[in-house]
Amino acid sequence: MDELFNDILGQCSSALKLEEIPITPELARTKYPFGILDLVCRNWRAAPLRKIYSMRAKIRVPRLDILGMAFHPEPCYDIPIFLFDLSCTSKKIVTYINVFAALDDPSYYETYMKPFEQLARRYAHFQPFEMPEWMQYYRSACTIYSHPGSDCLDELKACVRQYFSLYLPMLESAIKISDPRKAEAVQRFHARMVSDVLTKDGSRIMLGRAIGQKKASRLFQEVLT
């Protein structure tokens, strides 16, 4: 999946002035002997983004190949958060592709969500998988949460690229919020999402089984969010 990562990052670099955020070395890479585990995390910032997060993980046994990226706007902009995570095992791909609506109103939907909803219909054949209860709050018609077979990887990569092709122009044309009430609502949404990820996301515990719970918690706090 390295080519997908390079493609997304390359598009972002061409459109925005990226600045890599230094990560302490023990969190930036975790590598075990004999290819048992190789985990690489990186962060960037760029107006209008507070943080871009990426994680590339390869585990030898059981075989697991992971690429995750999240784009967190500064809360003074109302553009959505965009996230994708493809976790490939030998038989299936745990897939999460989502656009997070920071506001709940018709004009916001028309501007930011409707284009993704129309795109998501192309991938309706990926059957929804049962989502943890805390994640239901962030589910919409734009959400893809599925466990298709490993033979669907190319199609899922195409889906991520198409989502990002809609998202990048939103970043390029982002305008700061002028309405104080709207700004406050967006800030509350961002704060809630960060809190939920830090306290409710079960993948932190799963990651901790591989690298230790203390280190996994630090990754979530200092790098992922």
C-alpha positions as CSV (number, residue, x, y, z in Angstrom):
1,M,0.0,0.0,0.0
2,D,3.0,2.2,-0.1
3,E,2.0,3.6,-3.5
4,L,-1.4,4.7,-2.1
5,F,0.4,6.5,0.7
6,N,2.8,8.2,-1.7
7,D,0.0,9.2,-4.0
8,I,-2.1,10.8,-1.3
9,L,0.9,12.6,0.3
10,G,2.2,13.7,-3.1
11,Q,-1.2,15.3,-4.0
12,C,-1.3,17.0,-0.6
13,S,2.3,18.3,-1.0
14,S,1.5,19.7,-4.4
15,A,-1.6,21.5,-3.3
16,L,-0.6,22.7,0.2
17,K,2.6,23.8,1.9
18,L,3.3,20.9,4.2
19,E,5.5,21.1,7.3
20,E,6.5,17.9,8.9
21,I,6.0,17.9,12.7
22,P,8.9,16.2,14.5
23,I,7.9,13.1,16.4
24,T,10.0,11.7,19.2
25,P,12.1,8.8,17.8
26,E,10.6,6.1,20.0
27,L,7.1,6.9,18.7
28,A,8.1,7.6,15.1
29,R,9.2,4.1,14.4
30,T,8.9,0.7,16.2
31,K,10.8,-2.1,14.5
32,Y,11.3,-5.6,15.8
33,P,13.9,-8.1,14.5
34,F,13.2,-10.5,11.6
35,G,10.4,-8.4,10.2
36,I,8.1,-9.3,13.1
37,L,6.8,-5.7,13.3
38,D,7.6,-2.4,11.5
39,L,5.5,0.5,12.6
40,V,6.1,4.0,11.2
41,C,4.1,7.1,12.2
42,R,4.4,10.7,10.8
43,N,2.7,14.0,11.3
44,W,2.4,17.2,9.2
45,R,0.7,20.5,9.4
46,A,-0.5,22.9,6.7
47,A,-3.0,25.6,6.5
48,P,-5.9,24.8,7.0
49,L,-4.9,21.6,8.7
50,R,-3.9,21.3,12.4
51,K,-2.5,17.8,11.8
52,I,-2.1,15.1,9.2
53,Y,-1.5,11.8,10.7
54,S,-0.2,8.7,9.0
55,M,0.6,5.2,10.3
56,R,2.2,2.4,8.2
57,A,2.4,-0.9,9.9
58,K,3.5,-4.3,8.8
59,I,3.3,-7.4,11.0
60,R,4.7,-10.7,9.9
61,V,2.6,-13.2,12.0
62,P,-0.3,-13.0,11.8
63,R,0.2,-11.2,8.5
64,L,-1.1,-7.7,8.7
65,D,-0.5,-4.7,6.4
66,I,-2.0,-1.4,7.6
67,L,-2.2,2.1,6.2
68,G,-4.1,4.8,8.1
69,M,-4.3,8.5,7.5
70,A,-6.3,11.3,9.1
71,F,-6.7,14.9,8.2
72,H,-7.7,17.2,11.1
73,P,-8.6,20.8,10.1
74,E,-8.0,23.7,12.5
75,P,-11.3,24.1,14.3
76,C,-11.5,27.7,13.0
77,Y,-12.5,26.1,9.6
78,D,-15.7,24.1,9.2
79,I,-14.4,21.6,6.6
80,P,-14.9,18.0,7.7
81,I,-12.2,15.7,9.1
82,F,-11.3,13.0,6.7
83,L,-9.9,9.6,7.7
84,F,-9.2,6.3,6.0
85,D,-7.8,3.0,7.4
86,L,-7.1,-0.1,5.5
87,S,-6.0,-3.1,7.6
88,C,-5.2,-6.1,5.3
89,T,-5.0,-9.6,6.6
90,S,-4.5,-12.7,4.4
91,K,-8.3,-13.1,4.0
92,K,-10.0,-9.8,4.5
93,I,-9.5,-6.0,4.6
94,V,-10.8,-4.1,7.7
95,T,-12.0,-0.9,6.0
96,Y,-12.9,2.4,7.5
97,I,-13.3,5.4,5.2
98,N,-15.1,8.4,6.6
99,V,-15.9,12.1,6.4
100,F,-16.8,13.6,9.7
101,A,-19.4,16.4,9.6
102,A,-18.5,19.2,12.0
103,L,-22.0,20.8,11.8
104,D,-25.5,19.5,11.5
105,D,-27.4,21.8,9.1
106,P,-28.7,21.6,5.5
107,S,-26.2,24.1,4.0
108,Y,-23.3,22.2,5.5
109,Y,-24.6,19.0,4.1
110,E,-25.0,20.4,0.6
111,T,-21.5,21.9,0.6
112,Y,-19.4,19.2,2.2
113,M,-21.3,15.9,2.6
114,K,-23.5,15.4,-0.4
115,P,-20.6,15.0,-2.9
116,F,-19.2,12.1,-0.7
117,E,-22.6,10.6,-0.3
118,Q,-23.0,10.4,-4.0
119,L,-19.6,8.8,-4.3
120,A,-20.3,6.3,-1.5
121,R,-23.2,4.9,-3.5
122,R,-20.7,3.4,-6.0
123,Y,-19.4,1.3,-3.2
124,A,-22.7,0.2,-1.6
125,H,-21.8,-3.4,-2.5
126,F,-19.3,-3.4,0.4
127,Q,-21.6,-4.7,3.1
128,P,-21.6,-2.6,6.3
129,F,-19.9,-4.3,9.3
130,E,-21.2,-3.9,12.8
131,M,-19.7,-0.7,14.1
132,P,-18.8,-0.1,17.8
133,E,-21.4,1.9,19.6
134,W,-19.3,5.0,20.2
135,M,-18.5,5.2,16.5
136,Q,-22.2,5.4,15.5
137,Y,-22.3,9.1,16.3
138,Y,-19.9,9.7,13.4
139,R,-21.6,7.4,10.9
140,S,-23.3,9.0,7.9
141,A,-24.2,8.1,4.3
142,C,-20.6,8.9,3.5
143,T,-19.2,6.2,5.8
144,I,-17.7,3.0,4.6
145,Y,-17.1,0.5,7.4
146,S,-16.7,-3.0,6.0
147,H,-14.7,-6.2,6.0
148,P,-14.5,-7.2,2.3
149,G,-12.2,-10.0,1.0
150,S,-8.5,-9.3,0.3
151,D,-9.2,-9.4,-3.5
152,C,-11.0,-6.0,-3.1
153,L,-7.8,-4.1,-2.3
154,D,-7.4,-2.4,-5.6
155,E,-11.0,-1.3,-5.6
156,L,-10.6,0.1,-2.0
157,K,-7.5,2.0,-3.0
158,A,-9.5,3.6,-5.9
159,C,-12.2,4.5,-3.4
160,V,-9.8,6.3,-1.1
161,R,-8.3,8.2,-4.0
162,Q,-11.7,9.3,-5.2
163,Y,-12.7,10.4,-1.7
164,F,-9.5,12.4,-1.4
165,S,-10.0,13.9,-4.9
166,L,-13.2,15.5,-3.5
167,Y,-11.6,16.4,-0.1
168,L,-8.4,18.2,-1.3
169,P,-10.3,21.1,-3.1
170,M,-12.1,21.7,0.1
171,L,-8.8,22.2,1.9
172,E,-7.5,24.5,-0.9
173,S,-10.6,26.7,-0.7
174,A,-11.2,26.7,3.0
175,I,-12.3,30.0,4.6
176,K,-12.2,30.7,8.3
177,I,-15.6,30.7,10.2
178,S,-17.0,34.2,10.8
179,D,-20.0,33.2,12.9
180,P,-19.0,32.8,16.6
181,R,-21.8,30.3,17.3
182,K,-20.8,28.2,14.4
183,A,-17.1,28.4,15.4
184,E,-18.0,27.2,18.9
185,A,-20.0,24.3,17.6
186,V,-17.1,23.2,15.4
187,Q,-14.7,23.4,18.3
188,R,-16.9,21.3,20.4
189,F,-17.2,18.6,17.7
190,H,-13.4,18.4,17.3
191,A,-12.9,18.2,21.1
192,R,-15.5,15.4,21.3
193,M,-13.9,13.4,18.6
194,V,-10.4,13.7,20.1
195,S,-11.8,12.7,23.5
196,D,-13.7,9.7,22.0
197,V,-10.7,8.4,20.2
198,L,-8.5,8.7,23.3
199,T,-11.0,7.0,25.6
200,K,-13.1,4.7,23.6
201,D,-11.2,3.4,20.5
202,G,-10.5,-0.3,21.1
203,S,-7.6,-0.3,18.5
204,R,-5.4,1.4,21.1
205,I,-5.7,-1.7,23.3
206,M,-5.0,-3.9,20.2
207,L,-1.9,-1.9,19.3
208,G,-0.8,-2.1,22.9
209,R,-0.6,-5.9,22.7
210,A,2.1,-5.5,20.0
211,I,4.1,-2.5,21.4
212,G,3.0,-2.1,25.0
213,Q,0.0,-0.3,26.4
214,K,2.0,2.7,27.7
215,K,3.6,3.3,24.2
216,A,0.3,2.8,22.5
217,S,-1.4,5.4,24.7
218,R,1.4,7.9,24.0
219,L,1.0,7.3,20.2
220,F,-2.7,8.0,20.5
221,Q,-2.2,11.1,22.6
222,E,0.9,12.7,21.0
223,V,0.7,11.5,17.4
224,L,-2.7,10.2,16.3
225,T,-4.9,13.0,17.6
